[in-house]
Amino acid sequence: MSLAAAMPAAQAINQRIARDGHITVADFMALALETYYGRDVVFGRDGDFITAPEISQTFGEIIGLWCAVTWQQMGAPGGFQFIECGPGRGTLMADALRAAGAVPGFVKAAKIHLIERSRSLRSQQKQALEAYAITWHDDLASVPNGPQIIIGNEFLDALPVRQFQRTSDGWAERVIIQDAQGRLTFSIVPANNVPIPIPIAANAEIGAIYEHSDDITTLTKQIAQRLMRDTGAALFIDYGHSTSALGETLQAVKQHRYHNVLTALGEADITAHVDFGHVRTVAKHAGTAVFGPVEQGIWLRQLGISVRQMQLARDKPAAVARNIEQGVRRLTDPHGMGVLFKVIALAHPSLGNLEGFADQPA
């Protein structure tokens, strides 16, 4: 049992600081989020934030149809691992399976695996997906080998990041300590082997911050190795930047408002923007074809979300049609989620071009 599972986040974090004098930003995130995702209500209006599948059913349906087409490009194997990382309340998977059911053979061939550690969320997922046989895992390592399609929406942003700060003496690691009054505050400690791209390091000004996720690096390598060995594709949608860049993006949200990261530990969602440029570099190095990142709005429109919107709104009362339109607009509008959120896909090179991406595989 982990430290966070054994005690509340605040107690675990304070104990670590008392022992070591500080805690890294990555360890702070991990401990806080393990407590946070053990809560009964996280998503939706009564929770702290709303994800795309909860905004409009069209989101999960588009992903489901993308998966079905990708499965056909894989040769429509009679059995494949259909994996979702961070499935929330199960809404995305339920919508995806319903839409993909229009493609003969897909649902029957899909062996569904959910990567989820929270017992509370597993219970909600079981209810949403009661019509299907589900296997839960704490991580990807225990998912059986074989052809696979992996999806993840707003999963990478919750993986812990380390922070590094440029000082007059070089790069230092940003950590969290307690001040004289016992309050949490940021500080720095000496850092060795800082994983910063040379062009970024060379141009950084004093005080600049660089974020790096060891967990995202490890997961990307793991997925790429699985795809190269067993074939298949992985699709991730999240908010972040297309190329590696400097800047602090660590943030907390509580009751749909931005919140001080260092307070109410375990009671607020803590995330950081995804460095899609790094994901792309790691995946390409492992040999996979990489598509994107592309803006979410562009990707959804290229896959026909506007057509699906019209189908859903047809013959509906004006108020219902308006709600459907507003949901789709929120997902695709540049002033909503359309630009900030990006879509990236990794695939075995034999699959060729993947739907929704204008660029050739790299």
C-alpha positions in Angstrom: 0.0 0.0 0.0 1.3 3.4 -0.9 1.9 6.2 1.6 -1.0 8.2 0.2 -3.4 5.3 0.3 -2.5 4.8 4.0 -3.1 8.4 5.1 -4.6 11.7 3.8 -2.5 13.7 1.3 -1.7 16.5 3.7 -0.4 14.1 6.3 1.7 12.2 3.8 3.2 15.3 2.2 4.0 16.9 5.5 5.6 13.7 6.7 7.8 13.6 3.6 8.9 17.2 4.1 9.7 16.5 7.7 11.8 13.5 6.7 13.7 15.0 3.7 13.4 18.7 4.2 11.4 19.1 0.9 9.3 17.2 -1.6 9.6 17.3 -5.3 6.7 18.7 -7.3 6.2 15.3 -8.9 5.9 13.5 -5.6 3.6 16.2 -4.3 1.3 15.7 -7.3 1.3 11.9 -7.0 0.4 12.0 -3.3 -2.2 14.7 -3.6 -3.9 13.1 -6.6 -4.0 9.6 -5.1 -6.1 11.0 -2.3 -8.1 13.2 -4.7 -9.2 10.4 -7.0 -10.3 8.3 -4.1 -13.2 10.7 -3.6 -16.7 9.7 -4.6 -17.5 12.9 -6.6 -14.8 14.3 -8.9 -16.4 14.8 -12.3 -19.5 16.7 -13.4 -21.4 19.7 -12.1 -21.2 18.4 -8.6 -17.5 17.7 -8.9 -14.6 20.0 -9.7 -14.4 19.8 -13.5 -16.2 18.5 -16.6 -14.4 16.5 -19.3 -15.3 16.3 -23.0 -17.3 13.0 -22.8 -19.6 14.7 -20.2 -20.1 17.7 -22.4 -21.3 15.9 -25.5 -22.0 12.3 -26.4 -20.6 13.1 -29.9 -17.1 13.1 -28.4 -17.1 9.5 -27.4 -19.0 8.5 -30.5 -16.3 10.0 -32.8 -13.6 8.3 -30.8 -15.5 5.0 -31.0 -15.8 5.2 -34.8 -12.2 6.2 -35.1 -11.2 3.0 -33.1 -13.4 0.9 -35.3 -11.8 2.2 -38.5 -8.4 1.7 -37.0 -9.3 -1.8 -36.1 -10.2 -2.5 -39.7 -6.8 -1.0 -40.7 -5.2 -3.6 -38.4 -6.9 -6.3 -40.4 -9.9 -6.6 -38.1 -8.4 -9.2 -35.7 -10.9 -11.5 -34.1 -9.6 -10.5 -30.7 -7.9 -7.4 -29.5 -7.2 -5.5 -26.3 -9.3 -2.3 -26.2 -7.7 -0.2 -23.4 -8.7 3.1 -21.9 -6.3 4.9 -19.6 -8.1 7.0 -16.9 -11.7 6.2 -17.9 -13.4 8.6 -15.5 -16.9 7.6 -14.9 -17.0 5.3 -18.0 -18.9 7.7 -20.1 -16.4 7.9 -23.0 -16.0 4.1 -23.2 -19.8 3.6 -23.1 -20.4 6.1 -25.9 -17.5 4.7 -28.0 -18.7 1.1 -27.8 -22.3 2.2 -28.7 -21.1 4.0 -31.8 -18.5 1.3 -32.8 -21.2 -1.2 -32.5 -22.3 -0.1 -36.0 -19.2 -1.7 -37.4 -19.8 -5.5 -37.6 -17.5 -7.6 -35.4 -15.8 -4.7 -33.5 -17.5 -5.0 -30.1 -17.4 -8.8 -30.2 -13.6 -8.8 -30.8 -12.9 -6.1 -28.2 -11.5 -7.3 -24.9 -12.1 -4.2 -22.7 -9.4 -3.2 -20.2 -9.6 -0.1 -18.0 -6.5 1.4 -16.4 -7.9 2.8 -13.1 -6.6 2.7 -9.5 -9.5 4.5 -7.8 -11.9 2.0 -6.2 -14.6 4.7 -6.2 -14.3 5.4 -10.0 -14.1 1.7 -10.7 -17.5 1.3 -9.1 -18.9 4.1 -11.3 -17.4 2.6 -14.4 -18.9 -0.8 -13.6 -22.3 0.8 -13.5 -21.8 2.7 -16.7 -20.5 -0.4 -18.5 -22.7 -3.1 -16.9 -23.5 -4.6 -20.4 -19.9 -5.4 -21.0 -17.2 -7.7 -19.6 -14.5 -5.4 -18.1 -11.1 -6.1 -16.7 -9.5 -3.4 -14.4 -5.8 -2.8 -14.0 -3.7 -0.5 -11.9 -1.3 0.1 -14.8 -0.7 -1.0 -18.4 1.9 -3.6 -17.4 -0.7 -6.2 -16.4 -2.8 -5.9 -19.7 -2.3 -9.1 -21.8 -0.2 -8.9 -25.0 -1.9 -8.9 -28.4 -3.2 -6.4 -31.0 -4.4 -3.4 -29.2 -6.1 0.0 -29.4 -5.4 2.4 -26.5 -7.3 5.6 -25.8 -6.9 8.2 -23.1 -8.7 11.5 -22.6 -7.3 14.0 -20.1 -5.1 11.3 -18.7 -1.6 12.5 -19.4 -2.2 15.9 -17.8 -2.6 14.2 -14.4 0.7 12.4 -14.6 3.2 14.0 -12.2 5.7 16.6 -13.5 9.1 17.7 -12.2 9.9 21.4 -12.3 13.3 22.9 -13.0 14.2 26.5 -12.6 17.1 28.4 -14.3 19.3 30.2 -11.8 22.5 32.2 -12.0 24.3 29.0 -11.2 22.5 26.8 -13.8 19.4 24.7 -13.5 17.9 23.7 -10.1 15.0 21.5 -9.2 11.9 23.2 -7.9 10.6 21.6 -4.7 8.0 22.3 -1.9 9.0 23.1 1.7 7.4 24.4 4.8 8.1 28.0 5.8 8.6 29.3 9.3 4.8 29.4 9.9 4.4 25.8 8.6 2.9 26.8 5.3 3.8 25.1 2.1 5.9 27.2 -0.3 8.1 26.6 -3.4 11.9 26.5 -3.1 14.8 25.0 -5.1 17.5 22.4 -4.5 20.6 21.5 -6.7 19.7 19.3 -9.6 21.9 16.9 -11.7 21.2 15.5 -15.1 18.3 17.8 -15.8 16.3 16.5 -18.8 16.0 19.7 -20.7 16.4 20.0 -24.5 19.6 21.8 -25.4 17.9 24.6 -27.5 15.5 25.4 -24.6 18.3 25.3 -22.0 20.5 27.6 -24.1 17.9 30.3 -24.5 16.4 30.2 -20.9 16.5 33.4 -18.9 17.1 33.5 -15.1 13.9 32.4 -13.3 12.6 30.4 -16.3 10.8 27.1 -15.4 10.8 23.9 -17.4 8.5 21.0 -16.7 9.2 17.4 -17.4 7.2 14.2 -16.7 9.2 11.1 -16.1 5.9 9.2 -15.9 4.8 10.4 -19.4 8.2 9.4 -20.8 7.9 5.9 -19.3 4.3 5.4 -20.4 5.1 6.6 -24.0 8.0 4.1 -24.2 5.9 1.3 -22.8 3.0 2.0 -25.3 5.4 2.3 -28.3 7.1 -1.0 -27.4 3.7 -2.7 -27.1 2.6 -1.3 -30.5 5.8 -2.3 -32.2 5.6 -5.8 -30.8 1.9 -6.6 -31.1 0.6 -4.0 -33.6 -2.2 -1.5 -33.0 -2.6 2.2 -32.2 -2.9 4.6 -29.3 -4.9 7.9 -29.2 -4.5 10.5 -26.6 -6.4 13.8 -26.2 -5.3 16.4 -23.7 -4.5 20.1 -23.2 -0.9 21.1 -23.8 1.7 22.5 -26.2 2.7 21.0 -29.5 6.4 21.6 -29.0 8.6 21.5 -26.0 8.7 25.0 -24.3 9.6 26.8 -21.1 6.9 27.9 -18.7 5.0 26.9 -15.6 1.6 25.2 -16.2 1.0 23.5 -12.9 -2.5 24.3 -11.8 -5.3 23.2 -9.5 -9.1 23.3 -10.0 -11.7 23.0 -7.3 -15.5 23.4 -7.8 -14.8 24.5 -11.4 -12.5 27.4 -10.3 -8.8 27.7 -10.3 -7.4 27.0 -6.9 -4.1 27.5 -5.0 -2.1 24.3 -5.7 -0.5 24.3 -2.2 -3.8 24.3 -0.3 -6.7 21.9 0.3 -4.4 19.0 -0.5 -6.3 16.0 -1.9 -9.4 18.1 -2.4 -8.5 19.7 -5.8 -7.5 18.4 -9.1 -3.9 19.1 -10.0 -2.6 19.0 -13.5 0.0 20.3 -15.9 0.0 20.9 -19.6 1.2 18.0 -21.7 4.5 18.4 -23.7 3.3 16.8 -26.9 6.6 17.5 -28.6 8.3 15.3 -26.0 5.7 12.5 -26.5 6.3 12.7 -30.2 10.1 12.5 -29.9 10.0 9.5 -27.5 7.5 7.6 -29.6 9.4 8.2 -32.9 12.6 7.1 -31.2 10.9 3.8 -30.4 10.0 3.3 -34.0 6.2 4.0 -34.0 4.5 6.2 -36.6 3.3 9.4 -35.0 0.3 11.5 -36.1 -0.2 15.0 -34.7 -0.5 16.6 -32.4 -3.4 18.4 -34.1 -5.9 20.7 -32.5 -9.0 18.9 -31.1 -11.4 21.1 -32.9 -9.8 20.4 -36.3 -9.6 16.7 -35.6 -13.3 16.4 -34.5 -14.5 18.4 -37.5 -12.4 16.3 -39.9 -14.1 13.2 -38.5 -17.6 14.6 -39.0 -18.7 15.8 -35.6 -20.9 18.5 -37.3 -22.7 15.8 -39.2 -23.3 13.8 -36.0 -24.6 17.0 -34.4 -27.2 17.5 -37.1 -28.3 13.8 -36.8 -28.8 14.1 -33.1 -30.7 17.4 -33.4 -33.0 16.3 -36.2 -36.7 16.5 -35.1 -35.7 17.5 -31.5 -37.3 20.4 -29.7 -35.4 23.7 -30.2 -34.0 23.7 -26.6 -32.6 20.2 -27.0 -31.1 21.0 -30.4 -29.6 24.1 -28.9 -27.9 22.2 -26.1 -26.5 19.7 -28.6 -25.1 22.5 -30.7 -23.6 24.3 -27.7 -21.9 21.1 -26.6 -20.2 20.5 -29.9 -19.2 24.2 -30.2 -17.6 24.0 -26.8 -15.5 21.0 -28.0 -14.4 22.6 -31.3 -14.4 26.4 -30.8 -11.0 28.1 -30.7 -12.2 30.0 -27.7 -13.4 26.8 -26.0 -11.5 23.5 -26.1 -10.9 23.5 -29.8 -7.3 24.9 -29.7 -5.9 24.3 -26.3 -6.7 20.5 -26.5 -4.6 18.5 -28.8 -4.9 15.0 -30.3 -1.9 12.7 -30.9 -1.8 9.1 -32.2 0.9 6.5 -32.2 0.7 3.4 -34.4 2.5 0.5 -35.8 3.9 1.7 -39.2 2.0 -1.0 -41.1 -1.3 0.7 -40.4 -0.6 3.5 -42.8 -2.4 6.9 -42.4 -4.9 7.2 -39.5 -8.2 9.0 -39.8 -8.4 12.6 -38.8 -4.8 13.5 -39.3 -3.7 15.5 -42.3 0.0 14.9 -41.8 1.8 11.8 -43.0 3.1 9.4 -40.3 6.5 10.5 -38.9 
